[in-house]
Amino acid sequence: MINELLTSIELCSDYCSEFPFAPNDSYPEYPFSDYSQSPNPVYCSIRNHFKNLQLDIDNFGTPKWNPLGEFDLVNKRIVIKPNWVKHYHPFNENIWSVITHPSLIRVILDYIYIATKGDCEITIGDSPVQSAEFDKLLEVCKMKELQSYFNSKGLHFKIEDFRLERAICEQKGGIIKTMTLSQDPEKYCVVSLADKSSHSEIDWSHNRYRVTGYNKREVLKHHRPGHHEYLISNAVIKSDFLINIPKLKTHRKAGVSLSLKNLVGINCSKDWLPHHRQGTKSTSSDEYEKFYLFQWLGVFCIEWGQMYKNILLRRSLILVGRMFWQIHKLIRRMLHQQYYSEGSWYGNDTIWRTCLDINTILFYSDQNGNVTDNRSQRKYLTILDGTIGGEKESPLEPTPIAAGFSVSAFNPAVSDFTAARAMGLNPDKIPIIKNSFLKRPLPIFDKKPEEIIVKSSQKKLNTKASCVNTIRSFEPSLGWKGHIELIEDPSDK
């Protein structure tokens, strides 16, 4: 029985170091004969998540236990959505603070096999940042080896790069050109939310929509009054069941990157995604808080440079823009002043709308990409990978943090509310989470946070989500620091 009010928290100390990440314990339902010589806490924690969520609970502890059988997966289309944002850590820190560890995917595939005996269609995919090299990402995650392993067991899956285009970047990160990855129109689906978009509330400012590093004209094609559309992977649109496996991270623009934010990766073109609105808070925009001349000049030159196809003119304008930016940063540092850029601060009122729009599409679009007033039959499960998380300047430059816990639920709003509190952050002050509980025509979650019940194998963690205490404190990014931390009631200790 699927109960969206349930969420699960499990402690998980480390990842299994031994490929193919088999369990090291002999579980009665385990369908294969190979076992790991190394501890595999992830396998145990996910197994406990399924138990906590009451999946096939009557058969738990027996060879008949089939937790994912509750989702009726035989002959169905399944999408597994990890966080594969980038193939390396820019400062050579732990890569598992950036992307989902493959041991979680292994466990999920085992239980899909138990539920289907291979009679299903599985796609594992994501839309990394435009500069990411997908083959290297798969190499880091040993996905080709995992694919071969499961092929030998009779469970087959596709691995798909959902991106429409990949960017070719210069050394400093600026985009020189883009290359199309697929000409197949069947790979993508344009989904329109029209006036049901969360952006409809701010249609009056649509001309200010921006995506850092992209031509503003492109995003404005897809977002204007009464017209809000996204390019979604057809594998997701055609799916019957989506399993979301995000990383537990803070986020410079959204505050946190959890289940709700991770679904940005089912969108195939980043320049269809409003990230912020150009201008200052005083002009009802959210790119930065205060007007500074050199910052404005820097943004202006770079923005115009991105609109030119002539490489020489493009690079010249971007170079001038960067010079203004350096002057701006030098002045702010000399004056010991905090400053924000690209919507990377607590005042960002745009990115949460984009994220909730994509979640709305997942829950309310049919398999032709038509958004209806009724929740679709597409089923959903999320398992947050927080064994090693990312704090501070996430999602691309995280500081690794041994968080040591994971969260699972049937609804992303439920998992993210619970996970934020366990991270020492206040979900009521994080727009992407707070607004996922809004009463709207197409709600993400239509009940109150106070109704969410937390289950765990650790008795001290069994409580209401609104009472979850910090398990591991995450430090927010600079633009959010001091604004979203959780202040716990001493009486709760």
C-alpha positions in Angstrom: 0.0 0.0 0.0 1.4 3.4 -1.1 1.1 6.0 1.7 2.5 9.4 0.7 2.4 10.6 4.3 5.2 8.1 5.1 8.9 8.9 4.8 11.9 6.9 6.0 15.3 7.9 7.5 18.1 5.5 7.7 21.7 5.9 8.9 24.3 4.8 6.4 28.0 5.1 7.4 29.8 4.3 4.1 29.6 3.0 0.5 30.6 -0.5 -0.5 34.0 -0.4 -2.1 33.7 -3.7 -3.9 32.2 -3.8 -7.4 29.5 -4.9 -8.3 28.2 -3.7 -4.9 26.5 -6.9 -3.9 25.2 -7.4 -0.3 27.5 -8.8 2.3 24.6 -10.4 4.2 22.4 -13.3 3.1 19.0 -11.7 2.8 16.2 -14.3 2.2 14.8 -12.5 -0.8 18.2 -11.9 -2.5 17.9 -13.4 -6.0 21.6 -14.0 -6.9 24.5 -16.0 -5.5 27.3 -13.5 -5.3 28.1 -11.6 -2.2 30.5 -8.8 -1.3 33.4 -9.4 1.1 33.2 -5.8 2.1 30.5 -4.2 4.2 27.6 -2.7 2.2 25.7 -0.4 4.5 23.8 1.1 1.5 22.2 -2.2 0.7 21.0 -2.6 4.2 19.7 1.0 4.4 17.7 0.8 1.2 16.2 -2.5 2.3 15.2 -0.8 5.6 13.7 2.0 3.6 11.4 -0.4 1.8 10.4 -2.0 5.1 9.8 1.4 6.8 7.6 2.5 3.8 5.5 -0.7 4.5 6.2 -2.1 1.0 4.9 -5.8 1.0 5.4 -5.7 4.7 3.6 -9.0 5.3 6.3 -10.9 3.5 9.3 -9.0 5.0 12.0 -11.4 6.2 10.9 -14.2 3.9 12.0 -15.3 0.4 8.7 -14.0 -0.9 9.4 -10.4 0.0 8.9 -8.3 -3.1 8.7 -4.6 -2.0 8.7 -3.1 -5.5 6.0 -5.5 -6.5 3.6 -2.9 -4.9 4.2 -0.8 -8.1 3.1 -3.5 -10.5 6.2 -3.3 -12.7 5.9 -6.3 -14.9 6.0 -5.3 -18.6 6.2 -1.6 -17.5 8.6 1.2 -18.4 10.8 2.3 -15.6 13.2 5.3 -15.4 15.9 5.6 -12.8 17.1 9.2 -12.4 20.4 9.6 -10.5 22.2 12.8 -10.0 24.9 12.8 -12.8 25.5 16.5 -12.9 29.2 16.4 -13.7 32.0 13.8 -14.2 34.6 15.4 -11.8 34.9 17.6 -8.7 36.5 20.9 -9.8 38.8 20.9 -6.7 39.6 17.2 -6.8 37.5 16.5 -3.7 35.4 13.4 -3.3 33.3 12.9 -6.4 30.5 11.3 -4.4 29.7 14.7 -3.0 28.7 15.7 -6.5 27.0 12.6 -8.0 24.9 9.6 -6.9 27.0 6.6 -5.9 26.3 3.6 -8.2 25.8 1.2 -5.2 22.3 2.7 -4.8 21.5 1.9 -8.4 22.7 -1.7 -7.9 20.3 -2.2 -5.0 17.3 -0.8 -6.9 18.1 -3.0 -9.9 18.1 -6.1 -7.7 14.7 -5.3 -6.4 13.4 -4.5 -9.9 14.6 -7.9 -10.9 12.8 -9.5 -8.0 9.6 -7.7 -9.1 9.8 -8.4 -12.8 12.3 -11.2 -13.5 13.5 -9.0 -16.3 10.1 -8.4 -17.9 10.3 -4.6 -18.0 11.9 -1.7 -19.9 14.5 0.2 -17.8 16.2 3.5 -18.7 18.8 5.1 -16.5 19.5 8.6 -17.5 20.1 12.3 -16.7 20.9 15.7 -18.2 24.3 16.7 -16.9 25.6 20.3 -17.1 26.3 21.1 -20.7 30.1 20.8 -20.4 30.0 17.3 -18.8 31.5 14.4 -20.7 28.9 11.6 -20.4 31.2 8.8 -21.2 33.6 9.8 -18.5 30.6 10.1 -16.1 29.6 6.5 -16.9 33.3 5.4 -16.4 33.4 7.0 -13.0 30.2 5.3 -12.0 31.2 1.9 -13.6 27.8 1.9 -15.3 29.0 -0.1 -18.4 30.3 -2.8 -16.1 27.1 -2.8 -14.1 25.2 -3.1 -17.3 27.2 -6.1 -18.3 26.6 -7.7 -14.9 22.8 -7.4 -15.1 22.8 -8.5 -18.7 24.2 -11.8 -17.5 21.4 -12.0 -15.0 18.6 -11.4 -17.6 17.9 -7.8 -16.6 18.6 -5.3 -19.3 18.6 -1.5 -19.2 19.5 1.4 -21.4 21.7 4.3 -20.3 20.7 7.6 -21.8 22.1 11.1 -22.0 18.9 13.2 -21.9 20.6 16.3 -23.2 19.7 17.8 -26.6 23.0 19.6 -26.9 26.5 19.4 -25.3 28.5 22.6 -24.8 32.2 23.0 -25.9 33.8 25.3 -23.3 36.9 27.4 -23.1 39.4 26.9 -20.3 37.6 29.5 -18.0 34.2 27.8 -18.5 32.7 30.1 -21.1 30.7 28.3 -23.8 32.3 28.6 -27.3 29.7 26.5 -29.2 27.2 23.7 -28.7 26.9 20.4 -30.6 23.6 18.5 -31.0 23.7 15.1 -29.4 20.6 13.6 -31.1 18.5 14.4 -34.2 15.8 11.9 -33.2 12.6 13.9 -32.5 11.3 10.8 -30.6 13.8 11.4 -27.9 12.2 14.6 -26.7 8.7 15.9 -25.9 7.6 19.5 -25.6 5.3 19.8 -22.6 3.3 23.0 -22.1 2.0 24.1 -18.7 0.5 27.3 -20.2 -1.1 29.3 -17.4 -0.8 26.4 -14.9 2.9 27.2 -14.6 4.3 28.6 -11.3 5.8 31.3 -13.5 2.3 32.6 -14.4 2.3 34.5 -11.1 5.2 36.7 -12.4 4.3 36.8 -16.1 4.7 40.6 -16.0 8.5 40.2 -15.6 9.0 37.4 -18.2 11.4 39.6 -20.3 13.9 39.4 -17.4 14.2 35.6 -17.4 17.8 34.5 -17.7 20.0 31.3 -17.6 23.7 32.0 -16.9 25.9 31.3 -19.8 23.1 31.1 -22.4 21.5 33.3 -25.0 18.5 35.1 -23.3 16.5 35.0 -26.5 16.2 31.2 -26.3 14.7 31.1 -22.8 12.2 33.9 -23.8 10.9 31.8 -26.7 9.6 29.3 -24.2 8.4 31.5 -21.4 6.0 34.4 -21.9 2.5 35.3 -20.5 0.3 32.2 -20.8 3.0 30.2 -22.5 5.4 28.1 -20.4 6.9 25.0 -21.9 9.7 22.5 -21.2 11.6 20.0 -23.3 11.3 16.7 -21.4 12.9 13.3 -22.1 10.4 11.1 -23.8 11.7 8.1 -21.8 10.3 9.9 -18.7 7.1 11.0 -20.4 6.4 7.4 -21.6 7.4 5.9 -18.2 5.1 4.2 -15.7 7.4 4.5 -12.8 10.2 6.9 -11.9 12.8 6.2 -9.2 14.6 9.4 -8.2 18.1 9.1 -6.6 19.3 12.6 -5.8 22.4 13.6 -3.8 21.9 15.4 -0.5 23.4 18.8 -1.3 23.0 22.5 -0.7 22.5 24.7 -3.7 23.6 28.2 -4.6 20.4 29.2 -6.4 17.7 27.0 -4.8 19.1 26.6 -1.2 19.1 22.8 -1.4 19.4 20.2 -4.2 17.3 17.3 -3.1 14.4 15.3 -4.8 12.5 18.3 -6.2 15.6 19.9 -7.6 17.0 16.7 -9.1 14.1 16.4 -11.5 15.6 19.4 -13.5 17.6 16.5 -15.1 14.6 15.1 -16.9 14.6 18.4 -18.9 16.7 18.1 -22.1 17.7 21.7 -22.7 18.9 24.0 -20.0 18.1 27.2 -22.0 14.4 26.3 -21.6 14.8 26.7 -17.8 14.5 30.2 -16.2 17.1 30.4 -13.4 16.7 34.0 -12.3 15.4 37.3 -13.4 17.8 40.0 -14.6 18.2 43.0 -12.3 18.1 43.9 -8.6 15.7 43.3 -5.8 14.5 46.9 -6.0 13.3 46.3 -9.6 11.3 43.2 -8.5 14.0 41.0 -9.9 16.3 38.5 -8.2 19.7 38.3 -10.0 21.3 40.3 -7.2 20.3 42.3 -4.1 21.8 45.8 -4.8 22.8 47.7 -7.9 26.5 48.0 -8.4 27.7 49.7 -11.6 30.6 47.4 -12.5 28.5 44.3 -11.8 25.8 45.6 -14.1 28.3 46.4 -16.8 29.8 43.0 -16.5 26.4 41.3 -16.8 25.5 43.5 -19.7 28.6 42.8 -21.8 28.6 39.1 -21.1 24.9 38.8 -21.9 25.3 40.6 -25.3 28.4 38.5 -26.1 26.4 35.3 -25.7 23.9 36.5 -28.3 26.5 36.8 -31.1 27.5 33.8 -33.3 30.7 35.6 -34.4 33.3 34.0 -32.2 35.7 37.0 -32.2 33.0 39.5 -31.2 31.5 37.0 -28.7 34.8 36.4 -27.0 35.7 40.1 -27.0 32.4 41.2 -25.3 32.7 38.3 -22.8 36.3 39.3 -22.0 35.3 42.9 -21.4 32.4 41.8 -19.2 34.8 39.6 -17.1 37.1 42.6 -16.6 34.2 44.6 -15.2 33.4 41.7 -13.0 36.9 41.6 -11.6 36.8 45.3 -10.8 33.4 44.8 -9.1 34.7 41.9 -7.0 37.9 43.8 -6.0 35.8 46.8 -4.8 33.5 44.6 -2.8 36.3 42.8 -1.1 38.1 46.0 -0.3 35.0 47.3 1.3 34.3 43.9 3.0 30.9 43.8 1.4 28.8 40.7 0.6 27.5 40.5 -3.0 25.4 38.1 -5.0 25.4 37.1 -8.6 23.4 35.0 -11.1 20.5 34.6 -8.6 22.8 32.7 -6.2 21.2 34.0 -3.0 18.2 33.6 -0.7 16.2 36.1 -2.7 16.0 34.0 -5.8 12.3 33.8 -6.6 12.6 32.1 -10.0 14.4 28.8 -9.8 11.9 27.2 -7.4 9.1 27.9 -9.9 11.0 26.1 -12.7 11.7 23.1 -10.5 8.1 22.8 -9.3 6.9 23.1 -12.9 9.0 20.1 -13.9 7.7 18.1 -10.9 4.2 19.1 -11.9 4.8 17.7 -15.4 6.0 14.4 -13.9 2.9 14.0 -11.8 0.2 15.5 -14.1 1.3 14.8 -17.7 0.0 11.7 -19.5 2.2 9.5 -21.7 1.7 11.9 -24.7 2.9 14.9 -22.7 -0.5 16.4 -22.2 -1.0 18.0 -18.8 -4.4 17.2 -17.2 -6.2 18.3 -14.1 -5.9 14.8 -12.7 -2.8 13.2 -11.2 -1.3 10.7 -13.8 -0.9 7.0 -13.1 2.9 7.4 -13.3 4.3 6.1 -9.9 7.2 7.6 -8.0 9.8 6.7 -5.4 12.7 8.8 -4.2 15.8 7.6 -2.3 18.2 10.5 -1.3 21.9 9.6 -1.3 23.3 11.3 1.8 26.1 8.9 2.9 28.4 11.6 1.6 26.7 14.9 0.9 27.7 18.3 -0.5 27.6 21.5 1.5 28.6 25.2 0.9 29.0 26.1 -2.8 27.0 23.2 -4.2 25.9 21.7 -6.5 29.0 22.0 -8.7 31.6 22.9 -6.2 30.5 21.2 -3.0 32.5 20.6 0.1 32.1 16.9 0.9 30.4 16.2 4.2 30.0 12.7 5.8 26.3 13.1 6.4 25.8 9.4 7.0 22.0 9.2 6.4 19.5 8.7 3.6 15.8 9.6 3.1 13.1 7.9 1.1 9.5 8.7 0.3 6.7 8.4 -2.3 6.6 12.2 -2.8 9.5 14.7 -3.3 7.9 17.3 -1.1 7.7 14.8 1.8 11.3 13.6 1.4 12.8 17.1 1.0 11.0 18.6 4.0 12.3 15.7 6.1 15.8 15.8 4.6 16.2 19.5 5.1 15.4 19.3 8.8 17.9 16.4 9.1 20.5 18.6 7.4 19.9 21.3 10.1 18.0 23.5 7.6 14.5 25.0 8.0 12.3 23.8 5.2 9.8 26.7 5.9 12.5 29.1 4.8 13.5 27.3 1.6 11.1 28.4 -1.2 11.5 25.2 -3.3 10.3 23.1 -0.3 7.9 25.5 1.3 6.0 26.2 -2.0 5.7 22.5 -2.9 3.0 22.4 -0.2 1.0 25.3 -1.6 -2.7 24.7 -2.3 -2.8 25.1 -6.1 -4.8 23.6 -8.9 -2.0 21.0 -9.6 -0.4 20.5 -6.1 2.8 18.6 -5.6 1.6 17.5 -2.2 -1.9 18.3 -1.0 -1.5 17.7 2.8 0.3 19.6 5.6 3.9 18.9 6.6 2.7 18.3 10.2 0.9 15.1 8.9 4.1 13.5 7.6 5.3 10.5 9.7 8.9 9.4 9.8 9.8 5.7 10.2 13.3 4.3 10.8 15.1 1.2 12.1 16.6 3.7 14.7 13.9 4.2 17.3 15.0 7.7 18.2 14.3 8.8 14.6 10.6 7.6 14.6 8.7 10.9 14.9 6.8 13.4 12.8 8.7 15.1 10.1 8.1 18.5 11.7 9.9 17.3 14.8 13.0 15.8 13.1 16.2 17.1 14.7 19.5 17.6 12.9 21.5 14.5 12.1 24.4 16.4 10.4 24.5 20.1 10.1 25.1 21.3 6.5 26.6 24.8 5.9 24.6 26.7 3.3 26.2 28.5 0.4 27.3 32.0 1.1 24.2 33.5 -0.5 21.9 31.5 1.9 24.0 31.4 5.0 22.3 33.0 8.0 18.9 32.7 6.4 17.8 29.1 6.3 19.5 27.4 9.2 17.2 25.5 11.6 17.0 26.8 15.1 15.8 23.9 17.2 13.8 24.1 20.4 16.0 23.0 23.3 13.0 21.2 24.8 13.1 18.8 21.8 16.5 17.5 22.8 
